[in-house]
Amino acid sequence: MVERLIVLVLFEGVDLLDVTGPPEVFSLARRETEEAAGYDVVLAAEDTAAVTTAAGVRVLPDVTFDELSTRQIDTLVVPGAVEVDGERRVHPRTDPAVVRRVKELAARTRRVTSVCVGAHVLAAAGLLDGKRATTHWSTARQLAADHPAVEVDADPIFVRAGNVWTGAGISACLDLSLALVADDLGEDVALRVARQLVMYLKRPGGQSQFSVPLEQVCTTRRVEDLRHHILRHLREPLTVADLAAHAHVSDRQLTRIFKSELGTTPHAYIESVRVERARHLLESSDDTLERVASTCGFGTVDTLVRAFRRRLETTPAEYRRRFRTAPHAG
């Protein structure tokens, strides 16, 4: 039996679900297969005093960081913590003492992971330099600004870059942990664990943290009208010229509006909306891929598949297999 020491870092103000979610997944893995009996999950902190989480729940560490100094760690899990200022803006916490301890532990760890804004701790420790990483969407821009050597992608549920895994917030800790179990013990074991959790096996690593219609905050009525126009006419070509005519602006001005208001190009935004609609149809209907492609304005299945690979790093068929909620037609 393989012995796998899983160390979860504790510190004051840590998010509670970041702490409790991963151990629950590993515990269920132990229950589902003898192969996982080697998982040894411990909570580590600077000392053994109770740690108060952001939810006010107190958690007792199993060991101190110093007590781990001679042990080889299989997986290091770094949760996140935030502070909220007077204007309700969220700021990730990166205590220098915690960063130092994480860097020390990572040096003798096979696999390093972060949950939610814990990615900021990994970045501060230099563990994400030159790597692609994700974090909670609300702090992704700050992560990119503070650590330009990190390739920040705010969209995926989790990202694997070699032996470093980063997860989005906050419930995505379950998706990340299931992916770790699948990596260790195979998809079948992870599926059994997911069933016990009453959740899907895993959202593909590339699946967006949020849906397209809710993703953008519009600042003008004109842009809001354009977005609704796109949603109502997805089957149509929706060229830049068409949208410009609808908005009574030039093609060049339309492109500038999308860039300044939505941070993207008209083509990219339209594709993202079409992918979002296709995701919904794949989850909730028996429509063929040809019908889904036509309904969403992709035209052909090949175009649909290319968009899914580009946006979600999976295929429409694989997405439907994992996320289908409608019963199959009899």
C-alpha positions in Angstrom: 0.0 0.0 0.0 1.3 3.5 -0.9 1.5 5.8 2.0 0.4 9.3 1.0 0.8 12.1 3.6 -1.6 14.9 2.8 -0.8 18.1 4.7 -3.3 20.9 4.9 -1.9 24.3 6.0 -3.8 26.1 8.8 -3.6 29.7 9.8 -5.8 32.3 11.4 -8.8 33.5 9.3 -8.6 30.7 6.8 -11.8 29.9 4.8 -13.6 27.0 6.5 -14.7 25.1 3.4 -11.1 25.3 2.0 -10.1 23.4 5.1 -12.9 20.8 5.4 -13.6 20.1 1.8 -10.4 18.3 0.7 -10.2 16.0 3.8 -13.8 14.9 3.2 -12.9 13.8 -0.3 -9.8 11.9 0.8 -11.8 10.3 3.6 -14.4 9.0 1.2 -11.7 7.7 -1.0 -10.3 5.7 1.9 -13.8 4.3 2.4 -14.4 3.4 -1.2 -11.1 1.5 -1.9 -8.4 -0.2 0.1 -5.9 1.4 -2.3 -6.7 4.8 -0.7 -6.2 3.5 2.8 -2.7 5.0 2.6 -4.1 8.5 2.6 -3.0 10.2 5.9 -4.5 13.7 6.1 -3.1 16.0 8.8 -3.8 19.6 9.6 -0.6 21.6 10.3 -0.1 25.0 11.9 2.6 27.0 13.6 1.6 25.5 16.9 -1.2 23.3 18.2 -3.5 26.1 19.5 -6.9 26.2 18.0 -7.2 28.2 14.7 -10.2 30.4 14.2 -11.5 30.2 10.6 -13.2 33.0 8.7 -16.6 31.4 9.6 -15.8 31.6 13.3 -15.4 27.9 13.7 -12.3 26.8 15.6 -10.1 24.0 14.2 -7.5 22.1 16.1 -4.2 21.3 14.2 -2.9 17.7 14.3 0.8 18.7 14.0 3.1 21.7 14.0 5.1 22.7 10.9 8.3 21.8 12.8 7.1 18.3 13.5 6.9 17.7 9.8 10.5 18.8 9.2 11.7 15.3 8.6 8.7 13.8 6.8 8.3 13.5 3.1 4.9 15.0 2.0 2.9 13.6 -0.8 0.4 16.5 -1.3 0.5 20.0 0.3 -2.9 21.7 0.3 -2.8 25.5 0.8 -6.2 27.1 1.5 -7.0 30.8 1.2 -8.1 33.7 3.4 -9.3 37.1 2.5 -9.8 40.5 4.1 -12.6 42.9 3.2 -12.0 46.6 3.3 -14.5 49.4 4.0 -15.7 49.5 0.4 -16.4 45.7 0.5 -13.4 44.9 -1.7 -11.8 41.6 -1.2 -8.0 41.3 -0.6 -6.2 37.9 -0.3 -4.1 37.4 2.8 -0.5 36.4 2.3 1.1 36.4 5.8 4.9 36.3 5.3 5.2 33.6 8.0 2.7 31.4 6.3 4.4 32.0 2.9 7.8 31.0 4.4 6.4 27.8 5.9 4.7 26.9 2.6 7.9 27.4 0.7 9.8 25.1 3.2 7.1 22.4 3.1 6.9 22.5 -0.7 10.6 21.7 -1.0 9.9 18.1 0.2 6.5 17.7 -1.4 5.6 15.6 -4.4 2.5 17.7 -5.3 1.6 21.2 -4.3 -2.0 22.5 -4.5 -3.9 25.6 -3.6 -7.6 26.2 -3.0 -9.2 29.5 -3.9 -7.1 32.5 -3.0 -4.5 30.2 -1.6 -2.9 30.6 -5.0 -1.7 34.0 -3.8 0.3 32.3 -1.1 1.9 29.9 -3.6 2.7 32.9 -5.9 4.3 34.8 -3.0 6.4 31.7 -2.3 7.6 31.7 -5.9 6.0 28.4 -6.6 3.9 29.6 -9.5 6.6 31.5 -11.5 6.5 30.5 -15.1 3.3 28.4 -14.6 -0.3 28.8 -15.6 -2.5 29.1 -12.5 -6.1 30.0 -11.5 -7.7 31.4 -8.4 -11.0 32.9 -7.4 -12.2 35.1 -10.2 -12.5 38.1 -7.8 -8.8 38.2 -7.1 -7.4 37.0 -10.4 -6.4 40.5 -11.6 -4.6 41.2 -8.4 -2.7 37.9 -8.7 -1.6 38.8 -12.2 -0.6 42.3 -11.2 1.3 41.3 -8.1 3.0 38.3 -9.8 3.7 39.0 -13.5 5.8 35.8 -13.8 2.6 33.8 -13.3 0.2 33.1 -16.2 -3.1 33.8 -14.5 -6.2 32.2 -16.1 -9.3 33.3 -14.2 -11.7 31.0 -16.1 -11.0 27.3 -15.2 -12.2 25.4 -12.2 -8.7 24.1 -11.7 -5.4 24.1 -13.5 -2.6 21.6 -13.4 0.9 22.8 -14.2 3.4 20.0 -13.6 3.3 19.1 -10.0 1.5 22.3 -9.0 -2.3 22.4 -9.0 -4.4 25.5 -8.4 -8.1 25.6 -7.8 -10.8 28.2 -8.1 -13.0 29.3 -5.2 -14.5 28.1 -2.9 -16.5 24.9 -3.5 -14.1 24.1 -6.4 -11.9 22.5 -3.7 -14.1 19.5 -4.1 -13.5 19.4 -7.9 -9.8 19.8 -7.3 -9.7 17.1 -4.7 -11.6 14.7 -6.9 -9.1 15.4 -9.7 -6.3 14.5 -7.3 -8.0 11.3 -6.3 -8.5 10.4 -10.0 -4.8 11.2 -10.7 -3.8 8.8 -7.8 -6.3 6.0 -8.0 -8.2 6.4 -11.3 -11.5 7.8 -12.6 -13.5 4.8 -11.3 -12.6 5.5 -7.7 -13.1 9.3 -8.1 -16.6 8.5 -9.6 -17.5 6.5 -6.5 -16.4 9.3 -4.3 -18.4 11.8 -6.3 -21.5 9.7 -6.0 -21.1 9.7 -2.2 -20.8 13.5 -2.3 -23.9 13.7 -4.6 -22.0 15.7 -7.2 -20.6 15.1 -10.7 -17.3 13.3 -11.0 -15.6 16.5 -11.9 -16.1 19.6 -14.0 -13.5 19.6 -16.7 -10.5 21.6 -15.7 -11.3 24.1 -18.4 -14.9 24.7 -17.5 -15.7 28.3 -16.6 -16.1 29.4 -13.0 -19.2 31.4 -14.1 -21.7 31.5 -16.9 -21.2 34.0 -19.8 -24.4 36.0 -19.3 -23.4 36.8 -15.7 -19.8 37.3 -16.4 -19.7 40.8 -17.6 -20.9 44.0 -15.9 -22.3 46.4 -18.4 -21.9 50.2 -18.0 -24.0 51.5 -20.8 -27.5 50.8 -22.1 -26.1 50.4 -25.6 -23.9 47.5 -24.6 -26.8 45.9 -22.7 -29.0 46.2 -25.8 -26.2 44.6 -27.9 -25.9 41.6 -25.5 -29.7 41.0 -25.6 -29.6 41.3 -29.4 -26.9 38.7 -29.6 -28.8 36.3 -27.3 -32.0 36.7 -29.4 -30.2 36.1 -32.7 -27.7 33.4 -32.0 -28.7 31.4 -35.0 -27.8 34.2 -37.3 -24.3 35.1 -38.6 -23.9 38.1 -36.2 -21.0 39.7 -38.0 -19.4 42.9 -36.8 -21.1 44.8 -39.6 -24.5 43.4 -38.4 -23.9 44.5 -34.8 -22.6 47.8 -35.8 -25.7 48.5 -37.9 -27.9 47.5 -35.0 -26.0 49.9 -32.7 -25.9 52.6 -35.3 -22.1 52.9 -35.1 -19.1 52.1 -37.4 -17.5 48.7 -37.4 -14.3 50.2 -35.8 -16.3 51.9 -33.1 -18.2 48.7 -32.3 -14.9 46.9 -31.8 -13.8 49.7 -29.4 -17.0 49.5 -27.5 -16.7 45.7 -26.9 -13.0 46.1 -25.9 -13.6 48.9 -23.4 -17.0 47.7 -22.0 -16.6 43.9 -22.1 -12.8 43.5 -22.3 -13.0 41.3 -25.4 -13.7 41.4 -29.2 -17.2 41.0 -30.7 -16.2 37.6 -32.2 -14.9 36.3 -29.0 -17.9 37.4 -27.0 -20.4 35.9 -29.5 -18.5 32.6 -29.4 -18.5 32.6 -25.6 -22.3 33.1 -25.5 -22.8 30.4 -28.1 -20.7 28.0 -26.0 -22.7 28.9 -23.0 -26.0 28.2 -24.8 -24.6 24.9 -26.1 -23.6 23.9 -22.6 -27.1 24.4 -21.4 -28.6 22.3 -24.3 -26.1 19.5 -23.8 -26.9 19.4 -20.1 -30.7 19.6 -20.4 -31.8 18.1 -23.7 -31.6 15.2 -26.1 -30.8 17.4 -29.0 -28.2 15.9 -31.4 -24.9 17.7 -31.8 -26.0 18.8 -35.3 -29.1 20.4 -33.8 -27.1 22.0 -30.9 -24.6 23.5 -33.4 -27.5 24.9 -35.6 -29.5 26.3 -32.6 -26.4 28.0 -31.2 -25.2 29.5 -34.5 -22.1 27.4 -35.0 -23.4 26.0 -38.3 -21.5 22.8 -38.2 -20.5 20.2 -35.5 -16.9 20.7 -36.4 -17.2 24.4 -35.5 -18.9 23.5 -32.3 -16.2 21.0 -31.4 -13.4 23.5 -32.1 -15.1 26.2 -29.9 -15.5 23.7 -27.0 -11.9 22.6 -27.2 -10.7 26.3 -27.3 -13.0 27.5 -24.5 -13.4 24.4 -22.2 -10.6 22.1 -23.2 -13.1 19.3 -23.8 -15.5 18.1 -26.4 -19.3 18.5 -26.6 -19.8 14.7 -26.3 -17.5 14.5 -23.2 -19.2 17.5 -21.6 -22.6 15.9 -22.1 -21.4 12.7 -20.6 -20.3 14.4 -17.5 -23.0 17.0 -17.0 -26.2 15.7 -18.5 -29.1 16.3 -16.2 -32.1 15.4 -18.5 -33.2 11.8 -18.8 -32.5 10.1 -22.1 -35.4 9.8 -24.4 -37.0 6.4 -24.3 
